[in-house]
Amino acid sequence: MSDNENIKDLSRRKFLRNSAVTGVAGAGLAGGFGAGTMMSSRPAEAAQNNEHHVEPGELDEYYGFWSGGHSGEVRILGVPSMRELLRIPVFNVDSATGWGITNESKRVLGENAPLNGDTHHPKVSYTDASYDGRYCFINDKLNTRVARIRLDIMRADKIITIPNVQSIHGLTLQRVPSTERVFAAGEMIVPLNNNGDYLDDPSQYWTMMSCLDAETMEIKWQAIVDGNLDNCDTDYTGRFVAASCYNSSRGMTLPEMMGPERDWTVFFDVPAIEAAVAAGDYTTIGDSQVPVVDAREQAHEGRNTFALYVPTPRSPHGVNTMPPEGKYCVVSGKLSPTCTVIEWSRVGEWFDGGLDDPRDTVVAEPEVGLGPLHTTYDNRGNAYTSLFLDSQVVKWNVEDAIRSYNGEEVNYIRDRIDVHYNIGHIKASLACSRDVDGKYLTALCKFSKDRFLPVGPMHAENDQLIDITGEQMKLVHDGPTYAEPHDALMIRADQLNPSQIYTRDDPYFAETVAMAEADGVTLETDNKVIRDGNKVRVYMTSVAPNFGTTEFRVKRGDEVTIVVTNMDTIEDVSHGFALVNHGINFEIHPQQTSSVTFVADKPGVHWYYCSWFCHALHMEMSGRMLVEA
Amino acid sequence: MSDNENIKDLSRRKFLRNSAVTGVAGAGLAGGFGAGTMMSSRPAEAAQNNEHHVEPGELDEYYGFWSGGHSGEVRILGVPSMRELLRIPVFNVDSATGWGITNESKRVLGENAPLNGDTHHPKVSYTDASYDGRYCFINDKLNTRVARIRLDIMRADKIITIPNVQSIHGLTLQRVPSTERVFAAGEMIVPLNNNGDYLDDPSQYWTMMSCLDAETMEIKWQAIVDGNLDNCDTDYTGRFVAASCYNSSRGMTLPEMMGPERDWTVFFDVPAIEAAVAAGDYTTIGDSQVPVVDAREQAHEGRNTFALYVPTPRSPHGVNTMPPEGKYCVVSGKLSPTCTVIEWSRVGEWFDGGLDDPRDTVVAEPEVGLGPLHTTYDNRGNAYTSLFLDSQVVKWNVEDAIRSYNGEEVNYIRDRIDVHYNIGHIKASLACSRDVDGKYLTALCKFSKDRFLPVGPMHAENDQLIDITGEQMKLVHDGPTYAEPHDALMIRADQLNPSQIYTRDDPYFAETVAMAEADGVTLETDNKVIRDGNKVRVYMTSVAPNFGTTEFRVKRGDEVTIVVTNMDTIEDVSHGFALVNHGINFEIHPQQTSSVTFVADKPGVHWYYCSWFCHALHMEMSGRMLVEA
C-alpha cells in the first residue's frame, strides 16, 4: 500500500469485512493525534431520517450552490432533497445549452477560451453580510480565472483571467457594507514576470492576492505575498481579508514543501493597500496594467502595513469566519491536528499598533482530530470541522476552546460523526452569513468507495447531508456527485428570486439585438435573411412548434450567423436550435435571443430541428439550410 | 397563448390556483379523445413512499441508463433512489475527465469531432434477450453518430458517423441469439447523394435504416425507406426490426407533414436484406462503400421482400416489443389517441406469404388517451403508455385490448396516474428484456414547471419514479434532471459487473502503451523525457501524493505529449493531471494510462497539479513544466 497507507479507513465496510489493518498516518503526520482516533459510537447506517425526505411535489427549503470542481461548472442542488436542480456551465463547453458555442457565451468566455476549468469556491454576494441573491462568483484553478454568474438568469456574465499569478485557489467576497470586492488567492509561485527568464531560480517565484471590483470585474490591485496562498475569507467589518499559506518553505517538491512546523495565516488590510494604490505607490508587471503592491515581509522595514503573518500550524488549509457577528476566524491545520482560532478585532489591534506578536491574535488552538481541513458553524456557538484522515466531522464549542486555551479544564469537543469517506469541504446552512441557522450541514467526501453501486474505475464523490439541529449530528443522506464538487454553500429559498423567463432587454444578448437593429431587423417579428458579402445573417423566431424560417439558402464558404428569438411566453417552453452534422445546438428559452456563427462548408441539404421538447409536434419543428455547391 | 394552447395542463399547480382555462387539443388533434380526459382521482402529492427511500449506506436495486439528450452524455442512475451515480461523456467534451481532450478519447471520437451531441436511446446489449452487461449503445441525433460504451470501464470505445443519412433517431439492438447487430433509424429525408445537386427537389429526398455489426461497429448495410424513420425495436427471434414512420406525406414544413390520417410502421426482414447484400444485389452512394438496398415500396414489383409497411394512425412514435416472450409490438399513435398492437408472428406470416393485407398483422388498436408516445410493460400482461398531452401514464391490459378489438365488451384500461408534466419516454424495470419484473417505472417528463424551486429560465426536466407493483400506480419520486434525458432503461444490479480498477492491458490505452514501447519506456516504472526533433514525450507515473516527474523542460514551439500512468492500486484513488493555463486536465484512474498532446507556446514556468483529491498531501502533488523562450 506504501503511500496510500496515509489514507486511513478508506473503506470502512471492507475494513470491517476483512479485518484489514490500515495505517493511521504516514511520515510527517505523527504525534499528538489522540483526539482524532476517538470514533463515533453510532453506526451511520442506522440513521432513521425519513422526516428529511422531500416527497414528490414538495419544494426544498434551501438552494445549494455547489462547485463542480474540474467539471468546470456550478450546480444548484435543492436541500434537503440533495436533488440537482440545475447545472450552470461556466468554464466548460456545454453541449445542451451551447455554452462555449453561441456568440453570446463566447463574448463572456473570450476568444480562444480553453474548453475546461476547475471550479472551487462558489460564493453568493452579500448586502450587510446577508445573501442578496444577485451574483454567484466562482474561481477556476486550472486556467486562473474568476467568473460571475447572474442569479436571475443563472448564466455567467463576466469571466476574467487574472494576470501575473498561476492558479486561483481561494475566492471570497467582501461582506460589509456589501460585496463591492472579490478576493482571489493565487496559489502557485511563479516568476513575477513569467516570460522564461527565471526558469531555474525559484528564489524569484512569488504569488499574489488579487482584488476585483465586483461590479466591473476589473482587477483593482494585486499584493505580492510570502508563501503559496490557499483558502481565504473576509471579516464582518469590510476591512480585512485573510488567507492561509502553505509551502512557506518555498519548496518545489513535496519533501521541500513539508519543511516547517508552522506556516502562516496572512491578513490583508484592504484600506491600507488601496490608499497606497491611490497614492500611486505601486508597480506593474510585464504587459499588465494592474497596480501591484508588495505585501511580503522583506518589503517592509519595521511593521508590514499591508499584511500580518500569523504563524499557524501546519500547512493550514480552510479559513472560515464565525457567524453571525464575525468575531473569530478559524484556520484548520491540515497537517496539524489543531484548528487555530484568531480574533478579528485583535487583527485590527495589530495593524493599529496595539499588539506586537502576531501570535497574540490567536485566542485558541483546539485539538480536533486528524487532517482538519475546513470549519463551519451553527447558530449556537459550535464549530464543525472536517477531518480528512479521520473521515469524520467533529463538533466543538468555540468559547469552550478559548477557555481551554486559557488554562481552564473544559472539554470543548461536543460530538463526532463518521462520514464516507475522506471529507474535504464542509458547510452548514447559511454559515457564511449573518443569518446562520444551524439546521443542515453538507460533508463533501472525496471517496465514496463502496457506498454506491459500482460504476467502473471512476467513482462518484459523496456529498452527505447531516442534520445538526440536535446535540448529536445525524447523517440523513448519501449523495453521489460527479467529479469533483469542491465546495458548496446553502441559502434559504426566499433569498433568491430567479427570472422565470427572459426580458427582451436582457444585457446577455444585447449585442445581438444591436446587430439586428443595424440590419433593420425586428427580432420579435421578423424572419429575414440578410446578405452582406459572404456573410449571411439569418434571423428567425420560434413559437412552438414552428421556427419562423423553415428554409434558407447560402453558398458554400459563406460565414453564416443564425439568430433565433423564442417568442413563447410561457415559462419552461424552451426551444433548441440544432443544425445536423454541424456541431451546432443551443438554448433559446422563452423571450431569449441566441445566436451562433459558423462557416457553411458542406454543400447539400442540412436540416435543423428543435432539440428541446416543446410540443406534441416537437419532432416536426424543423427546417432546412440549403448550401449551394 | 396561441399555439401553446396545445400544451394542456402545463402547470397543474398554477391551473388550480388561477382557474385558468387551457385548451385540450389544437387543430389536427380533435376527435375521439374521450378516454384521454379521464383524470386520476388520486392527488400525486399525497403519495406516501418512504418504503422506497434508500437510506445512507444502502445500495440501489437497479442500474438505470439514462440518455443525456442534448447534453451529449449518458448517465447512470441508481433506482429507486434516482441518484446520479455517474455521467459517461460520449459526444460532448468533458472538462472533468478530459474526454475530447486526451489522445485516448480523440482516437474514439475521431479527428475534428464536433463538441456536442444529442443522445436519445441507450440500449444495453443482450444474450438471449437478457441483459449481458457488456455494452451500452447510444445514438447522436445531432451529428448522425452511434457510440458503443464498454460497461466494464464505462467509457465509449467506438464512435461511428453514419453516412448517407441525416440524424439517427431510433436505435435498437438484436436480442436473439445475442446483440450481433445494432439498428439505427435515419430520421430526416435528404438527397441520397447530398452533394448540393438536388437542393430544391424534395422528391429526391429519402432516408434509410442502417445496420451495424455490434463487434466491429462497421455498417453492414443500409435500406432506403419511405417516410421519415422515428423509433424502432426488434423482435425476440432475431429476424425482424421495426420502425415507426412519420411524415409519410414527405412534407418539408409542418403543415405538409400533417397530411394523412395514417402513416405506417415498417418491418424489415433482416435475413432477406442480408441475402441480397451477400448476393451483391446492392448499390453504393457517393464516396461511401456501404451496401445500400432499396426497401421502398416503389422498388419492388409485387410483394416487397425487404420491408412491410403497416398503416398506423397517426405520426406513430414509440415502437415497443412486449416482454417476456416478445409476442406483440405496440406502436404509440402520437397524434392519434390510440396504440396499435401488432403481432410479430403475423409479420412473419406476411413476409412468408401467408397474409395479404398488411393491416392483418394488427390485433388491437386500443384508445388510451391524448398524445400516446411510448409504451412499456410489467410481467403481468399490462402495458403502460405515456400520454404527452394528458400528462398521464395509462395502464392497460394487452389481451383485454385484443378481446375488445375482436368485439368483446371489455374495459382494457386498468389505471391512470398524473405525471408532472408532459411525459415523453417511459420505461419499466427490465421491460425491454426477457426478465421484465414489473416493479418500477420511470416517467421522463419534459416540463417540470413548478415542481422544484425555480432556477431561472431553464427548467429541469422531471424524471418521476412510479411503483407499479400494485393495482394502482404510485408516484414515489420527483427527480429533476439536466437537459434533456430522452430515454432510459433499468437493469438489475446483479446484471452488471464493472471493473473497479483498470488492468494494464486495457485496449482503451493500448496505442499509448505501444508508443511507450517504441520509445523503450516501461510505463509502470519509468519517468523519462524523450525528445524526437521538436516532439517531446514526457512519461511519468503517479502514486499518491506524487507525480514521478516534478520538473521537465521543453522549448517554445515543441509539440509535447504527456503520458501519465497511475500506479495506485486501491480503488477510487484516482488522479488528475491539470496543466495550469493550458486548458489541459484529464483523469488517470488506478492502473490507467492517459495522455495528451499540445504545443508548448508560452515561455515560462507552468505548474501542473493533481486535480482529483487523492491524499492529505493532494495539494502538494504538483510539478513544473519549464518552457524556454
Interface residues (C-beta under 8 A of the other chain):
Chain A: M1 S2 D3 N4 N6 I7 L10 L29 A44 E45 A47 Q48 N49 N50 H53 E55 P56 G57 E58 L59 D60 Y63 G68 G69 H70 S71 G72 E73 I76 G78 R83 E84 L85 L86 R87 F91 N92 V93 D94 S95 A96 T97 G98 G100 I101 P114 L115 N116 G117 D118 K141 L142 N143 T144 L151 D152 I153 M154 R155 Q166 S167 M188 V190 P191 N194 N195 G196 D197 Y198 L199 D200 Y205 D230 Y246 N247 M252 T253 L254 M257 M258 S315 H317 K334 L335 G371 F388 L389 H420 N422 G424 K446 F447 S448 K449 R451 F452 L453 P454 V455 G456 P457 M458 H459 A460 Q464 L475 V476 H477 D478 G479 P480 T481 Y482 A483 E484 A493 P498 S499 Q500 I501 Y502 V543 A544 P545 N546 T550 E551 R553 R556 D568 T569 I570 E571 D572 V573 S574 G576 A578 V580 N581 H582 G583 I584 N585 E587 H589 P590 Q591 Q592 P603 G604 V605 H606 W607 Y609 S611 W612 F613 C614 H615 A616 L617 M619 E620 M621 S622 G623 R624 L626 V627 E628 A629
Chain B: M1 S2 D3 N4 N6 I7 L10 L29 A44 E45 A47 Q48 N49 N50 H53 E55 P56 G57 E58 L59 D60 Y63 G68 G69 H70 S71 G72 E73 I76 G78 R83 E84 L85 L86 R87 F91 N92 V93 D94 S95 A96 T97 G98 G100 I101 P114 L115 N116 G117 D118 K141 L142 N143 T144 L151 D152 I153 M154 R155 Q166 S167 M188 V190 P191 N194 N195 G196 D197 Y198 L199 D200 Y205 D230 Y246 N247 M252 T253 L254 M257 M258 S315 H317 K334 L335 G371 F388 L389 H420 N422 G424 K446 F447 S448 K449 R451 F452 L453 P454 V455 G456 P457 M458 H459 A460 Q464 L475 V476 H477 D478 G479 P480 T481 Y482 A483 E484 A493 L496 P498 S499 Q500 I501 Y502 V543 A544 P545 N546 T550 E551 R553 R556 D568 T569 I570 E571 D572 V573 S574 G576 A578 V580 N581 H582 G583 I584 N585 E587 H589 P590 Q591 Q592 P603 G604 V605 H606 W607 Y609 S611 W612 F613 C614 H615 A616 L617 M619 E620 M621 S622 R624 L626 V627 E628 A629
